[in-house]
Amino acid sequence: MTYRDLLLGALTYPDATPDKAVRSGVALARRLGGGVCMAPVRVDIPSLRSRLADALIHIERLVEEEEGRSVAAARHIEGCARVAADEAGVPIEVRTLTARMYEEGSALCAAAHTRDLCLLPLGPAVLDDRELAEAVLFGSGRPVMVYPEEVEITPGDGFDVIAIAWDGGARAARAVADALPLLVRAGSVRILVVTDEKPEVGPAVADDLLRHLAAHGVSATVDARSADGRPISRTIRNYVVEAGVGLLVMGGFGHARLREFVLGGATAGVLEAPPCPVLMSH
C-alpha cells in the first residue's frame, strides 16, 4: 500500500487555520508521497429568524457577514495550499466543504472515509482543532496524521527516524499496519515501550513486533523507558526530543463512559500538543 489519496483538513470559522499549518500539511503530503485534497470547511450559520432580534441588532446582516468571513478564509486557504503544492511538486485538488456550525467534524469525517489518510494541524491558534481531530480519528475508520501548527515542516522524502509507541494492543497494531508504507522507507525505526505504565507491558512485548517488521524488511530497535510516575504523554514527548524522532506512530484510544467520551492518557496528551507529526489509528 502507498499513500496516493490524502486529505488535508482546515477550519475557517471562527478561527482560520494559519498559513504555516497549511504549508506544513502540504509538505507532509510530499513526505507521504501522494496527491492531496485540500478541504477547508466553511460554516453555514443557522438563521435565528427573529423580527425583534433583527430590529435590535440586525441579526440577519451579522449572519451574512460572519458567513462571508468563512468563505473568504476558505478562499485564502485554497490559494495558500495551491502555492505551497506548486513549490513542493505535490498534486493538489481543492474541495471546499460546507457544514452547519459545530458540525465541521462530521463533514470532514465523511470526506475522510474514502481517503488513505487525513492530515490535521493542532495548535493554540485554532480552538476547535482538537475537537476536529477527535471526530476524524474516532469516526472516519481511517488513520489520521496530526502535527503541530506552530512548527513549519519542510517538504522532503519520507522521515529519517520513525518511532512506534508500542504496548502490544490492538490499536497500536492497527497504527503499525497503517504506517507500513512509511516504515519500509524510514532511515531508522525505533520501538518505544513504556514499561511501568501498564502492568502487562515489559520490554519483551515488542519481540513479536520486531519479527513482524523484519518480515517486511524493516529493521528496528527497542527502547524501553520508565515513566517514573510521570504522565505517559510526558514520557513520550521527552523520548521524541531525545531520539530526534521525525514521526511518531501510535494507537488512538478512547471509550464512551456514561455521557462523556474518555481519552487514554497518551492520546489526550498528543491531541493536546503533538511533539512532532503523529500517525494515529483507532
PyMOL commands that set and color helices and strands:
alter all, ss='L'
color gray80, all
select helices_A, chain A and resi 19-32+51-57+59-88+104-112+129-139+170-183+203-215+232-243+265-272
alter helices_A, ss='H'
color red, helices_A
select strands_A, chain A and resi 5-11+35-44+92-94+97-100+117-122+144-148+161-165+188-194+220-225+247-251+254-257+260-263+278-281
alter strands_A, ss='S'
color yellow, strands_A
deselect
rebuild
show_as cartoon
